[in-house]
Amino acid sequence: MIGGRGATSKPIHGIKVATDVAKDKVFAVINFLLKQYRALAQPHERLCKTIERLGIDAFTPPLELFVSEKAQQDEFAAFLLG
């Protein structure tokens, strides 16, 4: 969940950008989100405002960040054997 804002008279709910992230990929997903925020935000702009301005698609991590290397290896092995 990213982009929420609570301590205000107009709170904003966070938006889910990732589910079922492999344990070894959590930092890669967070790193992606932070890089996007640094690259796309205007000076002193809160994340919720950047998302409001650009849309959530700019912060949706690519699918390869969700799959662990073990799962990728298992999938490749199944392909070779299949």
N, CA, C and O atoms as a GROMACS GRO file, in nm:
protein
  328
    1MET      N    1   0.085  -0.117   0.000
    1MET     CA    2   0.000   0.000   0.000
    1MET      C    3   0.090   0.124   0.000
    1MET      O    4   0.182   0.136   0.082
    2ILE      N    5   0.063   0.214  -0.093
    2ILE     CA    6   0.141   0.338  -0.098
    2ILE      C    7   0.048   0.457  -0.119
    2ILE      O    8  -0.065   0.442  -0.164
    3GLY      N    9   0.098   0.574  -0.086
    3GLY     CA   10   0.031   0.698  -0.120
    3GLY      C   11  -0.077   0.744  -0.026
    3GLY      O   12  -0.153   0.835  -0.059
    4GLY      N   13  -0.088   0.684   0.090
    4GLY     CA   14  -0.191   0.727   0.184
    4GLY      C   15  -0.149   0.850   0.262
    4GLY      O   16  -0.031   0.883   0.273
    5ARG      N   17  -0.250   0.917   0.317
    5ARG     CA   18  -0.223   1.034   0.400
    5ARG      C   19  -0.332   1.040   0.506
    5ARG      O   20  -0.450   1.047   0.472
    6GLY      N   21  -0.293   1.038   0.632
    6GLY     CA   22  -0.393   1.027   0.736
    6GLY      C   23  -0.408   1.146   0.827
    6GLY      O   24  -0.520   1.174   0.872
    7ALA      N   25  -0.304   1.217   0.856
    7ALA     CA   26  -0.310   1.324   0.955
    7ALA      C   27  -0.356   1.455   0.893
    7ALA      O   28  -0.284   1.554   0.893
    8THR      N   29  -0.477   1.454   0.840
    8THR     CA   30  -0.532   1.571   0.773
    8THR      C   31  -0.683   1.566   0.779
    8THR      O   32  -0.741   1.463   0.814
    9SER      N   33  -0.746   1.675   0.745
    9SER     CA   34  -0.894   1.677   0.743
    9SER      C   35  -0.949   1.605   0.619
    9SER      O   36  -1.067   1.572   0.614
   10LYS      N   37  -0.863   1.582   0.519
   10LYS     CA   38  -0.902   1.510   0.398
   10LYS      C   39  -0.808   1.392   0.377
   10LYS      O   40  -0.718   1.397   0.294
   11PRO      N   41  -0.830   1.285   0.454
   11PRO     CA   42  -0.739   1.170   0.442
   11PRO      C   43  -0.752   1.101   0.305
   11PRO      O   44  -0.855   1.108   0.239
   12ILE      N   45  -0.643   1.037   0.267
   12ILE     CA   46  -0.639   0.962   0.141
   12ILE      C   47  -0.597   0.820   0.175
   12ILE      O   48  -0.499   0.798   0.245
   13HIS      N   49  -0.672   0.724   0.125
   13HIS     CA   50  -0.638   0.585   0.146
   13HIS      C   51  -0.521   0.547   0.056
   13HIS      O   52  -0.511   0.593  -0.057
   14GLY      N   53  -0.434   0.462   0.108
   14GLY     CA   54  -0.325   0.409   0.028
   14GLY      C   55  -0.379   0.316  -0.080
   14GLY      O   56  -0.491   0.265  -0.069
   15ILE      N   57  -0.300   0.295  -0.182
   15ILE     CA   58  -0.338   0.209  -0.296
   15ILE      C   59  -0.247   0.088  -0.297
   15ILE      O   60  -0.126   0.099  -0.283
   16LYS      N   61  -0.308  -0.029  -0.315
   16LYS     CA   62  -0.230  -0.153  -0.320
   16LYS      C   63  -0.159  -0.162  -0.455
   16LYS      O   64  -0.221  -0.156  -0.561
   17VAL      N   65  -0.027  -0.178  -0.449
   17VAL     CA   66   0.051  -0.191  -0.572
   17VAL      C   67   0.115  -0.328  -0.586
   17VAL      O   68   0.165  -0.362  -0.692
   18ALA      N   69   0.115  -0.405  -0.478
   18ALA     CA   70   0.179  -0.536  -0.485
   18ALA      C   71   0.117  -0.631  -0.383
   18ALA      O   72   0.086  -0.592  -0.270
   19THR      N   73   0.099  -0.755  -0.425
   19THR     CA   74   0.056  -0.861  -0.334
   19THR      C   75   0.140  -0.983  -0.363
   19THR      O   76   0.194  -0.999  -0.473
   20ASP      N   77   0.152  -1.068  -0.265
   20ASP     CA   78   0.225  -1.195  -0.281
   20ASP      C   79   0.367  -1.175  -0.333
   20ASP      O   80   0.414  -1.249  -0.420
   21VAL      N   81   0.434  -1.076  -0.279
   21VAL     CA   82   0.573  -1.051  -0.318
   21VAL      C   83   0.660  -1.153  -0.245
   21VAL      O   84   0.648  -1.171  -0.124
   22ALA      N   85   0.746  -1.220  -0.320
   22ALA     CA   86   0.837  -1.317  -0.259
   22ALA      C   87   0.927  -1.246  -0.158
   22ALA      O   88   0.964  -1.130  -0.176
   23LYS      N   89   0.960  -1.317  -0.053
   23LYS     CA   90   1.039  -1.260   0.057
   23LYS      C   91   1.170  -1.199   0.007
   23LYS      O   92   1.212  -1.094   0.055
   24ASP      N   93   1.233  -1.264  -0.088
   24ASP     CA   94   1.361  -1.213  -0.138
   24ASP      C   95   1.346  -1.099  -0.240
   24ASP      O   96   1.446  -1.049  -0.290
   25LYS      N   97   1.222  -1.059  -0.269
   25LYS     CA   98   1.199  -0.952  -0.365
   25LYS      C   99   1.140  -0.825  -0.301
   25LYS      O  100   1.119  -0.726  -0.371
   26VAL      N  101   1.113  -0.828  -0.172
   26VAL     CA  102   1.051  -0.714  -0.105
   26VAL      C  103   1.135  -0.588  -0.122
   26VAL      O  104   1.082  -0.482  -0.157
   27PHE      N  105   1.266  -0.596  -0.099
   27PHE     CA  106   1.351  -0.479  -0.111
   27PHE      C  107   1.359  -0.431  -0.256
   27PHE      O  108   1.372  -0.310  -0.279
   28ALA      N  109   1.352  -0.521  -0.353
   28ALA     CA  110   1.354  -0.480  -0.493
   28ALA      C  111   1.229  -0.400  -0.527
   28ALA      O  112   1.236  -0.301  -0.601
   29VAL      N  113   1.114  -0.441  -0.474
   29VAL     CA  114   0.989  -0.368  -0.498
   29VAL      C  115   0.996  -0.230  -0.433
   29VAL      O  116   0.960  -0.130  -0.495
   30ILE      N  117   1.042  -0.225  -0.309
   30ILE     CA  118   1.054  -0.096  -0.239
   30ILE      C  119   1.153  -0.005  -0.312
   30ILE      O  120   1.127   0.115  -0.327
   31ASN      N  121   1.264  -0.060  -0.357
   31ASN     CA  122   1.363   0.017  -0.431
   31ASN      C  123   1.302   0.074  -0.559
   31ASN      O  124   1.327   0.190  -0.593
   32PHE      N  125   1.222  -0.005  -0.631
   32PHE     CA  126   1.156   0.042  -0.751
   32PHE      C  127   1.064   0.160  -0.719
   32PHE      O  128   1.066   0.261  -0.790
   33LEU      N  129   0.984   0.147  -0.613
   33LEU     CA  130   0.891   0.253  -0.575
   33LEU      C  131   0.964   0.382  -0.539
   33LEU      O  132   0.923   0.491  -0.580
   34LEU      N  133   1.071   0.370  -0.463
   34LEU     CA  134   1.147   0.488  -0.424
   34LEU      C  135   1.214   0.555  -0.545
   34LEU      O  136   1.217   0.678  -0.554
   35LYS      N  137   1.267   0.476  -0.637
   35LYS     CA  138   1.328   0.532  -0.758
   35LYS      C  139   1.224   0.607  -0.841
   35LYS      O  140   1.251   0.716  -0.892
   36GLN      N  141   1.106   0.548  -0.854
   36GLN     CA  142   1.000   0.614  -0.930
   36GLN      C  143   0.962   0.746  -0.864
   36GLN      O  144   0.946   0.847  -0.932
   37TYR      N  145   0.947   0.745  -0.734
   37TYR     CA  146   0.909   0.866  -0.661
   37TYR      C  147   1.015   0.974  -0.679
   37TYR      O  148   0.983   1.090  -0.705
   38ARG      N  149   1.142   0.937  -0.664
   38ARG     CA  150   1.250   1.035  -0.681
   38ARG      C  151   1.252   1.092  -0.822
   38ARG      O  152   1.277   1.212  -0.841
   39ALA      N  153   1.227   1.008  -0.921
   39ALA     CA  154   1.233   1.051  -1.060
   39ALA      C  155   1.112   1.135  -1.103
   39ALA      O  156   1.126   1.225  -1.186
   40LEU      N  157   0.996   1.107  -1.046
   40LEU     CA  158   0.872   1.167  -1.096
   40LEU      C  159   0.815   1.280  -1.011
   40LEU      O  160   0.737   1.361  -1.061
   41ALA      N  161   0.850   1.285  -0.885
   41ALA     CA  162   0.791   1.385  -0.796
   41ALA      C  163   0.850   1.523  -0.821
   41ALA      O  164   0.968   1.538  -0.853
   42GLN      N  165   0.765   1.622  -0.806
   42GLN     CA  166   0.812   1.760  -0.810
   42GLN      C  167   0.875   1.791  -0.674
   42GLN      O  168   0.848   1.721  -0.576
   43PRO      N  169   0.958   1.896  -0.666
   43PRO     CA  170   1.022   1.928  -0.538
   43PRO      C  171   0.920   1.944  -0.424
   43PRO      O  172   0.821   2.017  -0.438
   44HIS      N  173   0.944   1.878  -0.315
   44HIS     CA  174   0.862   1.883  -0.193
   44HIS      C  175   0.721   1.828  -0.212
   44HIS      O  176   0.632   1.857  -0.132
   45GLU      N  177   0.699   1.750  -0.316
   45GLU     CA  178   0.566   1.693  -0.342
   45GLU      C  179   0.551   1.560  -0.267
   45GLU      O  180   0.639   1.474  -0.274
   46ARG      N  181   0.442   1.546  -0.198
   46ARG     CA  182   0.413   1.421  -0.127
   46ARG      C  183   0.379   1.311  -0.228
   46ARG      O  184   0.331   1.338  -0.338
   47LEU      N  185   0.404   1.188  -0.188
   47LEU     CA  186   0.378   1.074  -0.275
   47LEU      C  187   0.232   1.069  -0.319
   47LEU      O  188   0.204   1.042  -0.435
   48CYS      N  189   0.140   1.094  -0.227
   48CYS     CA  190  -0.002   1.088  -0.262
   48CYS      C  191  -0.037   1.189  -0.371
   48CYS      O  192  -0.122   1.162  -0.456
   49LYS      N  193   0.027   1.305  -0.370
   49LYS     CA  194   0.002   1.407  -0.473
   49LYS      C  195   0.066   1.368  -0.606
   49LYS      O  196   0.011   1.397  -0.712
   50THR      N  197   0.182   1.304  -0.600
   50THR     CA  198   0.245   1.257  -0.723
   50THR      C  199   0.157   1.151  -0.789
   50THR      O  200   0.139   1.152  -0.911
   51ILE      N  201   0.103   1.060  -0.709
   51ILE     CA  202   0.014   0.956  -0.762
   51ILE      C  203  -0.112   1.019  -0.818
   51ILE      O  204  -0.160   0.978  -0.924
   52GLU      N  205  -0.166   1.117  -0.748
   52GLU     CA  206  -0.286   1.187  -0.794
   52GLU      C  207  -0.260   1.254  -0.929
   52GLU      O  208  -0.347   1.255  -1.017
   53ARG      N  209  -0.142   1.311  -0.945
   53ARG     CA  210  -0.106   1.384  -1.068
   53ARG      C  211  -0.076   1.290  -1.184
   53ARG      O  212  -0.116   1.317  -1.297
   54LEU      N  213  -0.006   1.179  -1.158
   54LEU     CA  214   0.041   1.092  -1.265
   54LEU      C  215  -0.038   0.962  -1.281
   54LEU      O  216  -0.035   0.900  -1.388
   55GLY      N  217  -0.107   0.921  -1.177
   55GLY     CA  218  -0.175   0.792  -1.179
   55GLY      C  219  -0.088   0.684  -1.118
   55GLY      O  220   0.034   0.698  -1.108
   56ILE      N  221  -0.153   0.577  -1.077
   56ILE     CA  222  -0.083   0.469  -1.006
   56ILE      C  223   0.002   0.384  -1.100
   56ILE      O  224   0.095   0.317  -1.055
   57ASP      N  225  -0.027   0.385  -1.229
   57ASP     CA  226   0.050   0.301  -1.324
   57ASP      C  227   0.199   0.331  -1.320
   57ASP      O  228   0.280   0.241  -1.340
   58ALA      N  229   0.235   0.456  -1.296
   58ALA     CA  230   0.377   0.492  -1.289
   58ALA      C  231   0.447   0.426  -1.172
   58ALA      O  232   0.570   0.419  -1.168
   59PHE      N  233   0.369   0.379  -1.074
   59PHE     CA  234   0.426   0.319  -0.954
   59PHE      C  235   0.397   0.169  -0.943
   59PHE      O  236   0.423   0.108  -0.839
   60THR      N  237   0.345   0.111  -1.048
   60THR     CA  238   0.317  -0.033  -1.047
   60THR      C  239   0.444  -0.108  -1.085
   60THR      O  240   0.492  -0.095  -1.197
   61PRO      N  241   0.497  -0.186  -0.993
   61PRO     CA  242   0.623  -0.258  -1.021
   61PRO      C  243   0.605  -0.361  -1.133
   61PRO      O  244   0.497  -0.419  -1.147
   62PRO      N  245   0.709  -0.383  -1.213
   62PRO     CA  246   0.702  -0.486  -1.317
   62PRO      C  247   0.689  -0.625  -1.254
   62PRO      O  248   0.735  -0.648  -1.142
   63LEU      N  249   0.627  -0.716  -1.325
   63LEU     CA  250   0.596  -0.849  -1.272
   63LEU      C  251   0.719  -0.927  -1.229
   63LEU      O  252   0.711  -1.006  -1.134
   64GLU      N  253   0.832  -0.908  -1.295
   64GLU     CA  254   0.952  -0.986  -1.258
   64GLU      C  255   1.001  -0.954  -1.116
   64GLU      O  256   1.077  -1.031  -1.059
   65LEU      N  257   0.958  -0.842  -1.060
   65LEU     CA  258   0.997  -0.810  -0.923
   65LEU      C  259   0.919  -0.891  -0.820
   65LEU      O  260   0.959  -0.896  -0.703
   66PHE      N  261   0.811  -0.954  -0.860
   66PHE     CA  262   0.728  -1.030  -0.767
   66PHE      C  263   0.772  -1.175  -0.751
   66PHE      O  264   0.743  -1.238  -0.649
   67VAL      N  265   0.839  -1.227  -0.850
   67VAL     CA  266   0.871  -1.370  -0.852
   67VAL      C  267   1.011  -1.393  -0.798
   67VAL      O  268   1.106  -1.328  -0.841
   68SER      N  269   1.023  -1.483  -0.703
   68SER     CA  270   1.154  -1.513  -0.646
   68SER      C  271   1.239  -1.587  -0.749
   68SER      O  272   1.187  -1.646  -0.843
   69GLU      N  273   1.369  -1.582  -0.729
   69GLU     CA  274   1.461  -1.652  -0.820
   69GLU      C  275   1.436  -1.802  -0.816
   69GLU      O  276   1.448  -1.869  -0.919
   70LYS      N  277   1.402  -1.856  -0.700
   70LYS     CA  278   1.372  -1.999  -0.688
   70LYS      C  279   1.252  -2.034  -0.774
   70LYS      O  280   1.254  -2.136  -0.844
   71ALA      N  281   1.148  -1.954  -0.769
   71ALA     CA  282   1.029  -1.980  -0.850
   71ALA      C  283   1.061  -1.971  -0.999
   71ALA      O  284   1.009  -2.049  -1.079
   72GLN      N  285   1.146  -1.875  -1.036
   72GLN     CA  286   1.186  -1.863  -1.176
   72GLN      C  287   1.264  -1.986  -1.221
   72GLN      O  288   1.243  -2.036  -1.332
   73GLN      N  289   1.354  -2.036  -1.135
   73GLN     CA  290   1.431  -2.155  -1.167
   73GLN      C  291   1.339  -2.277  -1.179
   73GLN      O  292   1.357  -2.358  -1.270
   74ASP      N  293   1.242  -2.290  -1.088
   74ASP     CA  294   1.148  -2.401  -1.094
   74ASP      C  295   1.064  -2.396  -1.222
   74ASP      O  296   1.039  -2.498  -1.284
   75GLU      N  297   1.022  -2.275  -1.259
   75GLU     CA  298   0.944  -2.259  -1.381
   75GLU      C  299   1.026  -2.296  -1.503
   75GLU      O  300   0.975  -2.360  -1.596
   76PHE      N  301   1.153  -2.255  -1.505
   76PHE     CA  302   1.241  -2.287  -1.617
   76PHE      C  303   1.266  -2.437  -1.624
   76PHE      O  304   1.266  -2.494  -1.733
   77ALA      N  305   1.289  -2.501  -1.509
   77ALA     CA  306   1.310  -2.645  -1.504
   77ALA      C  307   1.187  -2.718  -1.556
   77ALA      O  308   1.200  -2.815  -1.630
   78ALA      N  309   1.070  -2.674  -1.519
   78ALA     CA  310   0.945  -2.736  -1.566
   78ALA      C  311   0.933  -2.720  -1.717
   78ALA      O  312   0.885  -2.810  -1.786
   79PHE      N  313   0.975  -2.605  -1.769
   79PHE     CA  314   0.973  -2.582  -1.913
   79PHE      C  315   1.065  -2.679  -1.985
   79PHE      O  316   1.029  -2.736  -2.088
   80LEU      N  317   1.187  -2.697  -1.930
   80LEU     CA  318   1.283  -2.788  -1.993
   80LEU      C  319   1.236  -2.932  -1.990
   80LEU      O  320   1.258  -3.007  -2.085
   81LEU      N  321   1.171  -2.971  -1.880
   81LEU     CA  322   1.124  -3.108  -1.866
   81LEU      C  323   0.992  -3.133  -1.936
   81LEU      O  324   0.958  -3.247  -1.969
   82GLY      N  325   0.918  -3.025  -1.958
   82GLY     CA  326   0.782  -3.034  -2.009
   82GLY      C  327   0.768  -3.073  -2.148
   82GLY      O  328   0.656  -3.083  -2.198
   0.00000   0.00000   0.00000
